[in-house]
Amino acid sequence: LNRDAQATLLPTAAAQVIKAMAEPGRDRKKQKNQKHPGNLTMDQIKEIATVTKAKSKAKDFKGAVKEVLGACQSVGGMVEGKSPKDICKLIEKGEIDVKEPQLRHHLLFPLFTLMKKKKKKK
């Protein structure tokens, strides 16, 4: 039996939001507290929520989407030209329907590669 401990790292919601905004890299020592004025679509938010749902504390997918919207708010992004806070309010009122998308292989591919156990060479 292979009893070696396996550690997997999943990217945070904020890191995925910044990556989805296609922001250029920066020197973290020289540029502090930089805002990311990007604009995301609701589909991109849902895709990020499906990936981060594995480590989310939310009970359902709607909560995971709201966590991603909170991360988007914290980095200074917008969702379809609106504030993420306004989108959260619309979700709570039921004006925006948030359903978990069907599993798509290309979204979960990074998770599968992280979860694969490395085989030892003999």
C-alpha angles and dihedrals in degrees: 000000000000106000099169114133114249120206120197125189123205118196117248122251092248092053091050092048091053090047091050090052088058092230117177120245120265141198103255093202095056102034113053128183094003117183119221107218096192130137123227132190124233090247090059090050090052092049091052090047092054091055096044095042090087092069098027122116091215120118095220142014092266089062092049090052090051090051090054090047088053090053089049089052092050094054092045101251132144131223115221090334094308134101114265088234090060091049090052090052091050090050091051091050090050095241091121114050113216113194125168109255122234114271110270119194096221091058095051097039094096090051093051092050091050093048096048112107116238112238117225120235114235 
